[in-house]
């Protein structure tokens, strides 16, 4: 995937593409990367920084839900 994006960036710099919108250059501003090509955590629109917490959030929600069900079942017995 990185190879394709790098090739598209090279194509955008070609003189024949001078009047075209530089989509991948605009994307670089939204999703900054370090010199090794890795996303910089906490910068711009790196949604994956927040997505990393989703499994824990859902485990917590499910845990509270099942504790509630267990409490209701124990009240019935």
Gaussian input, Z-matrix of N, CA and C with variables (Angstrom, degrees):
# hf/3-21g

backbone

0 1
 N
 C     1     B1
 C     2     B2     1     A1
 N     3     B3     2     A2     1     D1
 C     4     B4     3     A3     2     D2
 C     5     B5     4     A4     3     D3
 N     6     B6     5     A5     4     D4
 C     7     B7     6     A6     5     D5
 C     8     B8     7     A7     6     D6
 N     9     B9     8     A8     7     D7
 C    10    B10     9     A9     8     D8
 C    11    B11    10    A10     9     D9
 N    12    B12    11    A11    10    D10
 C    13    B13    12    A12    11    D11
 C    14    B14    13    A13    12    D12
 N    15    B15    14    A14    13    D13
 C    16    B16    15    A15    14    D14
 C    17    B17    16    A16    15    D15
 N    18    B18    17    A17    16    D16
 C    19    B19    18    A18    17    D17
 C    20    B20    19    A19    18    D18
 N    21    B21    20    A20    19    D19
 C    22    B22    21    A21    20    D20
 C    23    B23    22    A22    21    D21
 N    24    B24    23    A23    22    D22
 C    25    B25    24    A24    23    D23
 C    26    B26    25    A25    24    D24
 N    27    B27    26    A26    25    D25
 C    28    B28    27    A27    26    D26
 C    29    B29    28    A28    27    D27
 N    30    B30    29    A29    28    D28
 C    31    B31    30    A30    29    D29
 C    32    B32    31    A31    30    D30
 N    33    B33    32    A32    31    D31
 C    34    B34    33    A33    32    D32
 C    35    B35    34    A34    33    D33
 N    36    B36    35    A35    34    D34
 C    37    B37    36    A36    35    D35
 C    38    B38    37    A37    36    D36
 N    39    B39    38    A38    37    D37
 C    40    B40    39    A39    38    D38
 C    41    B41    40    A40    39    D39
 N    42    B42    41    A41    40    D40
 C    43    B43    42    A42    41    D41
 C    44    B44    43    A43    42    D42
 N    45    B45    44    A44    43    D43
 C    46    B46    45    A45    44    D44
 C    47    B47    46    A46    45    D45
 N    48    B48    47    A47    46    D46
 C    49    B49    48    A48    47    D47
 C    50    B50    49    A49    48    D48
 N    51    B51    50    A50    49    D49
 C    52    B52    51    A51    50    D50
 C    53    B53    52    A52    51    D51
 N    54    B54    53    A53    52    D52
 C    55    B55    54    A54    53    D53
 C    56    B56    55    A55    54    D54
 N    57    B57    56    A56    55    D55
 C    58    B58    57    A57    56    D56
 C    59    B59    58    A58    57    D57
 N    60    B60    59    A59    58    D58
 C    61    B61    60    A60    59    D59
 C    62    B62    61    A61    60    D60
 N    63    B63    62    A62    61    D61
 C    64    B64    63    A63    62    D62
 C    65    B65    64    A64    63    D63
 N    66    B66    65    A65    64    D64
 C    67    B67    66    A66    65    D65
 C    68    B68    67    A67    66    D66
 N    69    B69    68    A68    67    D67
 C    70    B70    69    A69    68    D68
 C    71    B71    70    A70    69    D69
 N    72    B72    71    A71    70    D70
 C    73    B73    72    A72    71    D71
 C    74    B74    73    A73    72    D72
 N    75    B75    74    A74    73    D73
 C    76    B76    75    A75    74    D74
 C    77    B77    76    A76    75    D75
 N    78    B78    77    A77    76    D76
 C    79    B79    78    A78    77    D77
 C    80    B80    79    A79    78    D78
 N    81    B81    80    A80    79    D79
 C    82    B82    81    A81    80    D80
 C    83    B83    82    A82    81    D81
 N    84    B84    83    A83    82    D82
 C    85    B85    84    A84    83    D83
 C    86    B86    85    A85    84    D84
 N    87    B87    86    A86    85    D85
 C    88    B88    87    A87    86    D86
 C    89    B89    88    A88    87    D87
 N    90    B90    89    A89    88    D88
 C    91    B91    90    A90    89    D89
 C    92    B92    91    A91    90    D90
 N    93    B93    92    A92    91    D91
 C    94    B94    93    A93    92    D92
 C    95    B95    94    A94    93    D93
 N    96    B96    95    A95    94    D94
 C    97    B97    96    A96    95    D95
 C    98    B98    97    A97    96    D96
 N    99    B99    98    A98    97    D97
 C   100   B100    99    A99    98    D98
 C   101   B101   100   A100    99    D99
 N   102   B102   101   A101   100   D100
 C   103   B103   102   A102   101   D101
 C   104   B104   103   A103   102   D102
 N   105   B105   104   A104   103   D103
 C   106   B106   105   A105   104   D104
 C   107   B107   106   A106   105   D105
 N   108   B108   107   A107   106   D106
 C   109   B109   108   A108   107   D107
 C   110   B110   109   A109   108   D108
 N   111   B111   110   A110   109   D109
 C   112   B112   111   A111   110   D110
 C   113   B113   112   A112   111   D111
 N   114   B114   113   A113   112   D112
 C   115   B115   114   A114   113   D113
 C   116   B116   115   A115   114   D114
 N   117   B117   116   A116   115   D115
 C   118   B118   117   A117   116   D116
 C   119   B119   118   A118   117   D117
 N   120   B120   119   A119   118   D118
 C   121   B121   120   A120   119   D119
 C   122   B122   121   A121   120   D120
 N   123   B123   122   A122   121   D121
 C   124   B124   123   A123   122   D122
 C   125   B125   124   A124   123   D123
 N   126   B126   125   A125   124   D124
 C   127   B127   126   A126   125   D125
 C   128   B128   127   A127   126   D126
 N   129   B129   128   A128   127   D127
 C   130   B130   129   A129   128   D128
 C   131   B131   130   A130   129   D129
 N   132   B132   131   A131   130   D130
 C   133   B133   132   A132   131   D131
 C   134   B134   133   A133   132   D132
 N   135   B135   134   A134   133   D133
 C   136   B136   135   A135   134   D134
 C   137   B137   136   A136   135   D135
 N   138   B138   137   A137   136   D136
 C   139   B139   138   A138   137   D137
 C   140   B140   139   A139   138   D138
 N   141   B141   140   A140   139   D139
 C   142   B142   141   A141   140   D140
 C   143   B143   142   A142   141   D141
 N   144   B144   143   A143   142   D142
 C   145   B145   144   A144   143   D143
 C   146   B146   145   A145   144   D144
 N   147   B147   146   A146   145   D145
 C   148   B148   147   A147   146   D146
 C   149   B149   148   A148   147   D147
 N   150   B150   149   A149   148   D148
 C   151   B151   150   A150   149   D149
 C   152   B152   151   A151   150   D150
 N   153   B153   152   A152   151   D151
 C   154   B154   153   A153   152   D152
 C   155   B155   154   A154   153   D153
 N   156   B156   155   A155   154   D154
 C   157   B157   156   A156   155   D155
 C   158   B158   157   A157   156   D156
 N   159   B159   158   A158   157   D157
 C   160   B160   159   A159   158   D158
 C   161   B161   160   A160   159   D159
 N   162   B162   161   A161   160   D160
 C   163   B163   162   A162   161   D161
 C   164   B164   163   A163   162   D162
 N   165   B165   164   A164   163   D163
 C   166   B166   165   A165   164   D164
 C   167   B167   166   A166   165   D165
 N   168   B168   167   A167   166   D166
 C   169   B169   168   A168   167   D167
 C   170   B170   169   A169   168   D168
 N   171   B171   170   A170   169   D169
 C   172   B172   171   A171   170   D170
 C   173   B173   172   A172   171   D171
 N   174   B174   173   A173   172   D172
 C   175   B175   174   A174   173   D173
 C   176   B176   175   A175   174   D174
 N   177   B177   176   A176   175   D175
 C   178   B178   177   A177   176   D176
 C   179   B179   178   A178   177   D177
 N   180   B180   179   A179   178   D178
 C   181   B181   180   A180   179   D179
 C   182   B182   181   A181   180   D180
 N   183   B183   182   A182   181   D181
 C   184   B184   183   A183   182   D182
 C   185   B185   184   A184   183   D183
 N   186   B186   185   A185   184   D184
 C   187   B187   186   A186   185   D185
 C   188   B188   187   A187   186   D186
 N   189   B189   188   A188   187   D187
 C   190   B190   189   A189   188   D188
 C   191   B191   190   A190   189   D189
 N   192   B192   191   A191   190   D190
 C   193   B193   192   A192   191   D191
 C   194   B194   193   A193   192   D192
 N   195   B195   194   A194   193   D193
 C   196   B196   195   A195   194   D194
 C   197   B197   196   A196   195   D195
 N   198   B198   197   A197   196   D196
 C   199   B199   198   A198   197   D197
 C   200   B200   199   A199   198   D198
 N   201   B201   200   A200   199   D199
 C   202   B202   201   A201   200   D200
 C   203   B203   202   A202   201   D201
 N   204   B204   203   A203   202   D202
 C   205   B205   204   A204   203   D203
 C   206   B206   205   A205   204   D204
 N   207   B207   206   A206   205   D205
 C   208   B208   207   A207   206   D206
 C   209   B209   208   A208   207   D207
 N   210   B210   209   A209   208   D208
 C   211   B211   210   A210   209   D209
 C   212   B212   211   A211   210   D210
 N   213   B213   212   A212   211   D211
 C   214   B214   213   A213   212   D212
 C   215   B215   214   A214   213   D213
 N   216   B216   215   A215   214   D214
 C   217   B217   216   A216   215   D215
 C   218   B218   217   A217   216   D216
 N   219   B219   218   A218   217   D217
 C   220   B220   219   A219   218   D218
 C   221   B221   220   A220   219   D219
 N   222   B222   221   A221   220   D220
 C   223   B223   222   A222   221   D221
 C   224   B224   223   A223   222   D222
 N   225   B225   224   A224   223   D223
 C   226   B226   225   A225   224   D224
 C   227   B227   226   A226   225   D225
 N   228   B228   227   A227   226   D226
 C   229   B229   228   A228   227   D227
 C   230   B230   229   A229   228   D228

   B1=1.4445
   B2=1.5232
   B3=1.3197
   B4=1.4546
   B5=1.5198
   B6=1.3327
   B7=1.4672
   B8=1.5197
   B9=1.3233
   B10=1.4718
   B11=1.5285
   B12=1.3096
   B13=1.4596
   B14=1.5178
   B15=1.3305
   B16=1.4674
   B17=1.5218
   B18=1.3204
   B19=1.4610
   B20=1.5296
   B21=1.3189
   B22=1.4664
   B23=1.5278
   B24=1.3226
   B25=1.4651
   B26=1.5237
   B27=1.3325
   B28=1.4639
   B29=1.5279
   B30=1.3348
   B31=1.4677
   B32=1.5302
   B33=1.3337
   B34=1.4586
   B35=1.5238
   B36=1.3165
   B37=1.4617
   B38=1.5201
   B39=1.3134
   B40=1.4698
   B41=1.5326
   B42=1.3385
   B43=1.4741
   B44=1.5309
   B45=1.3270
   B46=1.4656
   B47=1.5298
   B48=1.3154
   B49=1.4680
   B50=1.5292
   B51=1.3140
   B52=1.4701
   B53=1.5282
   B54=1.3148
   B55=1.4554
   B56=1.5098
   B57=1.3045
   B58=1.4708
   B59=1.5288
   B60=1.3141
   B61=1.4605
   B62=1.5244
   B63=1.3051
   B64=1.4688
   B65=1.5311
   B66=1.3006
   B67=1.4590
   B68=1.5215
   B69=1.3123
   B70=1.4605
   B71=1.5164
   B72=1.3257
   B73=1.4538
   B74=1.5299
   B75=1.3243
   B76=1.4639
   B77=1.5260
   B78=1.3123
   B79=1.4615
   B80=1.5232
   B81=1.3260
   B82=1.4646
   B83=1.5242
   B84=1.3341
   B85=1.4594
   B86=1.5264
   B87=1.3284
   B88=1.4634
   B89=1.5190
   B90=1.3320
   B91=1.4597
   B92=1.5259
   B93=1.3364
   B94=1.4652
   B95=1.5258
   B96=1.3276
   B97=1.4646
   B98=1.5175
   B99=1.3354
   B100=1.4557
   B101=1.5259
   B102=1.3293
   B103=1.4673
   B104=1.5237
   B105=1.3359
   B106=1.4672
   B107=1.5254
   B108=1.3273
   B109=1.4575
   B110=1.5159
   B111=1.3295
   B112=1.4646
   B113=1.5273
   B114=1.3452
   B115=1.4656
   B116=1.5254
   B117=1.3124
   B118=1.4590
   B119=1.5261
   B120=1.3438
   B121=1.4658
   B122=1.5250
   B123=1.3254
   B124=1.4488
   B125=1.5182
   B126=1.3090
   B127=1.4635
   B128=1.5179
   B129=1.3044
   B130=1.4645
   B131=1.5203
   B132=1.3330
   B133=1.4604
   B134=1.5189
   B135=1.3108
   B136=1.4623
   B137=1.5194
   B138=1.3065
   B139=1.4585
   B140=1.5208
   B141=1.3086
   B142=1.4585
   B143=1.5220
   B144=1.3505
   B145=1.4603
   B146=1.5248
   B147=1.3119
   B148=1.4641
   B149=1.5286
   B150=1.3093
   B151=1.4658
   B152=1.5186
   B153=1.3000
   B154=1.4634
   B155=1.5244
   B156=1.3425
   B157=1.4591
   B158=1.5235
   B159=1.3237
   B160=1.4625
   B161=1.5284
   B162=1.3278
   B163=1.4722
   B164=1.5248
   B165=1.3277
   B166=1.4657
   B167=1.5255
   B168=1.3168
   B169=1.4660
   B170=1.5236
   B171=1.3286
   B172=1.4633
   B173=1.5274
   B174=1.3169
   B175=1.4632
   B176=1.5244
   B177=1.3178
   B178=1.4603
   B179=1.5169
   B180=1.3225
   B181=1.4711
   B182=1.5221
   B183=1.3273
   B184=1.4677
   B185=1.5209
   B186=1.3176
   B187=1.4639
   B188=1.5163
   B189=1.3273
   B190=1.4669
   B191=1.5276
   B192=1.3192
   B193=1.4630
   B194=1.5331
   B195=1.3209
   B196=1.4651
   B197=1.5260
   B198=1.3223
   B199=1.4607
   B200=1.5278
   B201=1.3256
   B202=1.4659
   B203=1.5125
   B204=1.3221
   B205=1.4696
   B206=1.5226
   B207=1.3177
   B208=1.4642
   B209=1.5275
   B210=1.3279
   B211=1.4641
   B212=1.5229
   B213=1.3125
   B214=1.4663
   B215=1.5187
   B216=1.3191
   B217=1.4685
   B218=1.5235
   B219=1.3168
   B220=1.4654
   B221=1.5276
   B222=1.3102
   B223=1.4673
   B224=1.5225
   B225=1.3295
   B226=1.4612
   B227=1.5226
   B228=1.3234
   B229=1.4681
   B230=1.4790
   A1=110.91
   A2=116.95
   A3=120.41
   A4=112.17
   A5=116.19
   A6=120.09
   A7=110.53
   A8=116.73
   A9=120.80
   A10=111.38
   A11=116.37
   A12=119.64
   A13=110.24
   A14=117.20
   A15=119.57
   A16=110.87
   A17=117.57
   A18=120.35
   A19=111.09
   A20=117.27
   A21=120.40
   A22=111.09
   A23=117.22
   A24=120.05
   A25=110.59
   A26=116.28
   A27=120.43
   A28=109.82
   A29=116.71
   A30=120.50
   A31=111.17
   A32=117.27
   A33=120.43
   A34=111.81
   A35=117.33
   A36=121.04
   A37=112.54
   A38=117.72
   A39=121.40
   A40=109.50
   A41=117.55
   A42=120.57
   A43=113.94
   A44=118.22
   A45=120.74
   A46=111.92
   A47=117.25
   A48=121.93
   A49=111.47
   A50=117.21
   A51=121.71
   A52=113.09
   A53=119.52
   A54=121.09
   A55=114.61
   A56=118.01
   A57=122.07
   A58=111.26
   A59=113.98
   A60=120.23
   A61=109.31
   A62=116.98
   A63=121.95
   A64=109.42
   A65=115.56
   A66=121.85
   A67=112.39
   A68=117.70
   A69=119.57
   A70=111.47
   A71=117.73
   A72=119.82
   A73=110.13
   A74=116.77
   A75=120.27
   A76=110.21
   A77=116.83
   A78=121.23
   A79=110.94
   A80=117.02
   A81=120.62
   A82=111.39
   A83=116.85
   A84=119.88
   A85=110.97
   A86=117.04
   A87=120.74
   A88=112.51
   A89=116.43
   A90=121.98
   A91=109.62
   A92=117.95
   A93=119.66
   A94=111.86
   A95=114.77
   A96=121.67
   A97=109.26
   A98=115.89
   A99=119.81
   A100=110.02
   A101=116.88
   A102=119.91
   A103=113.02
   A104=117.27
   A105=121.10
   A106=112.29
   A107=117.03
   A108=121.06
   A109=114.35
   A110=117.29
   A111=120.72
   A112=109.90
   A113=117.88
   A114=119.79
   A115=110.58
   A116=116.63
   A117=121.87
   A118=107.53
   A119=117.93
   A120=120.49
   A121=111.91
   A122=115.83
   A123=121.56
   A124=115.10
   A125=117.95
   A126=121.14
   A127=110.17
   A128=115.85
   A129=125.14
   A130=112.63
   A131=117.14
   A132=121.89
   A133=113.41
   A134=117.78
   A135=119.88
   A136=108.98
   A137=116.05
   A138=122.02
   A139=110.73
   A140=117.14
   A141=120.09
   A142=111.73
   A143=118.28
   A144=120.16
   A145=110.14
   A146=116.26
   A147=120.45
   A148=111.66
   A149=116.14
   A150=119.78
   A151=111.68
   A152=117.04
   A153=121.33
   A154=111.29
   A155=117.54
   A156=122.10
   A157=113.30
   A158=118.36
   A159=120.66
   A160=114.21
   A161=120.64
   A162=118.32
   A163=112.38
   A164=117.47
   A165=120.28
   A166=111.24
   A167=115.85
   A168=119.67
   A169=109.80
   A170=116.68
   A171=119.70
   A172=111.63
   A173=118.39
   A174=119.77
   A175=110.46
   A176=116.95
   A177=120.45
   A178=112.09
   A179=116.60
   A180=120.57
   A181=110.43
   A182=116.64
   A183=119.76
   A184=111.02
   A185=117.41
   A186=120.61
   A187=111.54
   A188=116.92
   A189=121.00
   A190=110.20
   A191=116.97
   A192=121.48
   A193=110.65
   A194=116.97
   A195=119.77
   A196=111.76
   A197=118.07
   A198=119.52
   A199=110.51
   A200=116.46
   A201=120.17
   A202=111.72
   A203=116.86
   A204=120.60
   A205=110.29
   A206=117.14
   A207=121.15
   A208=110.27
   A209=117.29
   A210=120.74
   A211=110.84
   A212=117.43
   A213=121.09
   A214=110.13
   A215=117.67
   A216=120.86
   A217=111.76
   A218=117.99
   A219=120.55
   A220=111.34
   A221=117.66
   A222=121.27
   A223=110.71
   A224=116.41
   A225=121.04
   A226=110.30
   A227=117.33
   A228=120.54
   A229=108.13
   D1=-43.80
   D2=179.89
   D3=-61.99
   D4=-36.23
   D5=179.08
   D6=-62.27
   D7=-45.07
   D8=-179.10
   D9=-62.63
   D10=-44.18
   D11=-179.49
   D12=-65.36
   D13=-40.15
   D14=177.14
   D15=-62.62
   D16=-39.73
   D17=178.17
   D18=-66.04
   D19=-38.24
   D20=177.19
   D21=-65.49
   D22=-36.62
   D23=175.95
   D24=-63.65
   D25=-41.12
   D26=177.95
   D27=-62.60
   D28=-42.45
   D29=178.55
   D30=-61.87
   D31=-38.36
   D32=179.46
   D33=-63.86
   D34=-27.55
   D35=179.82
   D36=-83.71
   D37=-6.59
   D38=-178.92
   D39=-66.94
   D40=141.37
   D41=-178.75
   D42=-57.13
   D43=-30.76
   D44=-179.79
   D45=-68.22
   D46=-18.13
   D47=-179.12
   D48=-100.21
   D49=18.54
   D50=-172.64
   D51=-57.80
   D52=-38.87
   D53=-176.77
   D54=-89.81
   D55=-0.88
   D56=-175.28
   D57=-86.70
   D58=156.60
   D59=176.20
   D60=-69.93
   D61=136.08
   D62=-178.27
   D63=-95.25
   D64=81.57
   D65=-174.42
   D66=-62.54
   D67=-44.03
   D68=-176.26
   D69=-73.61
   D70=-27.61
   D71=174.06
   D72=-70.99
   D73=-37.74
   D74=176.00
   D75=-65.58
   D76=-36.68
   D77=178.71
   D78=-65.81
   D79=-33.78
   D80=177.91
   D81=-61.85
   D82=-32.59
   D83=177.97
   D84=-71.10
   D85=-35.18
   D86=-179.61
   D87=-77.66
   D88=-34.88
   D89=-177.00
   D90=-124.91
   D91=76.71
   D92=-177.01
   D93=-65.32
   D94=146.63
   D95=179.14
   D96=-127.89
   D97=154.20
   D98=176.53
   D99=-79.13
   D100=-175.48
   D101=-175.63
   D102=-68.16
   D103=-15.60
   D104=178.20
   D105=-94.15
   D106=-1.75
   D107=178.75
   D108=90.42
   D109=5.75
   D110=179.33
   D111=-86.90
   D112=142.32
   D113=178.28
   D114=-62.67
   D115=144.12
   D116=178.54
   D117=-87.84
   D118=115.34
   D119=-176.68
   D120=-61.90
   D121=139.11
   D122=175.96
   D123=79.91
   D124=2.99
   D125=-179.48
   D126=-103.57
   D127=140.65
   D128=171.72
   D129=52.25
   D130=-132.11
   D131=-172.62
   D132=-101.23
   D133=34.44
   D134=178.97
   D135=-72.17
   D136=85.64
   D137=-176.54
   D138=-64.13
   D139=-26.97
   D140=-177.49
   D141=-61.38
   D142=-23.13
   D143=175.45
   D144=-61.38
   D145=-38.03
   D146=179.89
   D147=-84.21
   D148=-32.87
   D149=-179.99
   D150=-63.59
   D151=-25.36
   D152=-179.75
   D153=-60.34
   D154=-27.77
   D155=-178.64
   D156=-85.91
   D157=-13.06
   D158=-175.72
   D159=-57.24
   D160=-45.42
   D161=179.25
   D162=-59.09
   D163=-38.83
   D164=179.23
   D165=-67.78
   D166=-39.03
   D167=178.78
   D168=-62.60
   D169=-46.52
   D170=-179.67
   D171=-67.21
   D172=-37.34
   D173=175.64
   D174=-61.31
   D175=-40.83
   D176=177.67
   D177=-64.45
   D178=-44.39
   D179=179.42
   D180=-63.14
   D181=-45.83
   D182=178.86
   D183=-65.09
   D184=-37.68
   D185=178.23
   D186=-61.27
   D187=-46.37
   D188=178.33
   D189=-63.84
   D190=-40.56
   D191=179.07
   D192=-60.76
   D193=-47.71
   D194=-178.18
   D195=-70.73
   D196=-31.69
   D197=174.02
   D198=-65.16
   D199=-37.78
   D200=176.36
   D201=-64.32
   D202=-43.47
   D203=177.73
   D204=-63.67
   D205=-42.10
   D206=179.13
   D207=-62.60
   D208=-41.52
   D209=178.67
   D210=-63.34
   D211=-40.95
   D212=178.57
   D213=-65.73
   D214=-43.84
   D215=-179.84
   D216=-64.50
   D217=-37.88
   D218=179.05
   D219=-69.67
   D220=-30.68
   D221=176.27
   D222=-67.99
   D223=-35.95
   D224=-178.88
   D225=-70.09
   D226=-38.45
   D227=-178.37
   D228=-77.50

